[in-house]
């Protein structure tokens, strides 16, 4: 399975299994998420307002660089968010600035 550059699965290994139909399918191996203790000292706290999502926050905190919206998962990992599309207004999030600005994490 090809993953796009910057994906949280970019450097993840995968397992290839060939079925009885002789088609090889790939399954990604689990990856270790970024934890709050892994985040550098360069971070800010953000209080979510109505209409914000992680894509928008990744965009806003990377100098409005549209190509960086794909790094929404870094914010999700750092805040231990299981379902990142359901963030209530008033939720406080750690925004790991260095991790957002650097590609090829881990």
Backbone torsions as a table, in degrees:
resi	resn	phi	psi	omega
1	UNK	NA	123.3	177.4
2	UNK	-81.5	137.4	175.1
3	UNK	-119.5	149.9	-176.7
4	UNK	-74.9	155.9	178.8
5	UNK	-62.5	130.5	-177.9
6	UNK	95.4	-7.6	177.9
7	UNK	-64.6	150.5	177.1
8	UNK	-65.6	-14.5	179.4
9	UNK	-102.0	8.8	-174.1
10	UNK	-53.6	-44.0	-176.5
11	UNK	-106.5	18.5	-179.0
12	UNK	-85.4	138.7	177.8
13	UNK	-76.8	164.3	179.4
14	UNK	-137.4	161.9	178.7
15	UNK	-111.1	128.9	178.8
16	UNK	-105.0	127.5	180.0
17	UNK	-126.3	129.6	177.1
18	UNK	-98.9	124.1	-178.6
19	UNK	-84.7	179.0	178.3
20	UNK	-61.3	-24.8	178.7
21	UNK	-81.4	4.3	179.9
22	UNK	65.8	18.3	174.5
23	UNK	-96.5	129.0	178.8
24	UNK	-90.5	127.1	178.4
25	UNK	-116.9	146.4	-178.7
26	UNK	-113.2	136.7	174.3
27	UNK	-119.8	130.3	177.6
28	UNK	-72.4	142.1	175.4
29	UNK	-77.6	154.7	176.4
30	UNK	-60.3	151.6	177.0
31	UNK	-121.1	157.2	177.5
32	UNK	-86.7	119.4	-179.5
33	UNK	-71.0	160.9	174.5
34	UNK	-72.7	130.4	178.2
35	UNK	-104.4	162.7	179.9
36	UNK	-56.5	-37.0	-179.6
37	UNK	-70.2	-14.9	177.3
38	UNK	-85.2	-14.8	-175.7
39	UNK	-75.0	136.9	179.6
40	UNK	-65.7	175.1	179.4
41	UNK	-69.9	-13.8	-176.7
42	UNK	-88.1	83.5	179.9
43	UNK	-145.5	162.5	175.4
44	UNK	-131.6	157.3	175.1
45	UNK	-96.3	134.9	-179.4
46	UNK	-126.1	131.5	174.9
47	UNK	-97.6	120.5	-176.0
48	UNK	-68.1	135.7	173.5
49	UNK	-113.2	163.2	-179.2
50	UNK	-50.1	131.5	176.9
51	UNK	92.6	-8.3	179.3
52	UNK	-86.7	143.9	171.9
53	UNK	-136.0	177.7	-173.9
54	UNK	-68.8	-32.1	175.9
55	UNK	-60.3	-46.1	-179.3
56	UNK	-63.7	-42.9	179.9
57	UNK	-64.7	-40.7	176.4
58	UNK	-59.9	-41.0	178.2
59	UNK	-63.7	-49.8	-176.5
60	UNK	-64.7	-36.9	-175.9
61	UNK	-90.5	4.9	173.5
62	UNK	-120.3	42.4	177.3
63	UNK	56.3	39.3	178.3
64	UNK	54.1	45.7	177.7
65	UNK	-94.6	105.4	-174.6
66	UNK	-57.9	-31.5	-178.8
67	UNK	-70.1	-15.3	-178.7
68	UNK	-88.4	-5.0	179.3
69	UNK	-62.4	-22.8	179.5
70	UNK	-67.4	-9.6	179.7
71	UNK	-94.0	19.9	176.3
72	UNK	-54.5	-31.1	-175.9
73	UNK	-65.9	-22.6	178.0
74	UNK	-66.8	-42.7	177.0
75	UNK	-64.6	-42.3	178.7
76	UNK	-60.2	-47.2	179.5
77	UNK	-60.6	-49.3	-174.9
78	UNK	-62.4	-23.2	-178.6
79	UNK	-109.2	9.8	177.8
80	UNK	52.7	46.9	180.0
81	UNK	-90.4	121.9	178.6
82	UNK	-80.6	-42.6	-179.4
83	UNK	-122.0	91.4	-170.8
84	UNK	-70.1	-10.7	-179.9
85	UNK	-84.9	-10.2	-175.8
86	UNK	-115.1	73.7	-179.4
87	UNK	-112.7	117.7	-176.6
88	UNK	-75.9	143.5	172.4
89	UNK	-55.1	141.2	-178.0
90	UNK	96.3	-13.2	178.1
91	UNK	-67.4	133.0	176.8
92	UNK	-95.5	128.5	-178.5
93	UNK	-121.7	143.1	169.8
94	UNK	-82.5	128.9	176.6
95	UNK	-108.5	105.1	-178.4
96	UNK	-79.8	95.5	-172.0
97	UNK	-61.7	-46.9	-178.4
98	UNK	-63.8	-43.7	-178.2
99	UNK	-64.6	-33.4	177.6
100	UNK	-70.0	-34.0	-174.1
101	UNK	-85.1	-14.8	-176.6
102	UNK	-104.1	129.8	174.4
103	UNK	-90.0	163.8	175.9
104	UNK	70.4	43.3	179.1
105	UNK	-63.4	145.0	175.3
106	UNK	57.8	NA	NA
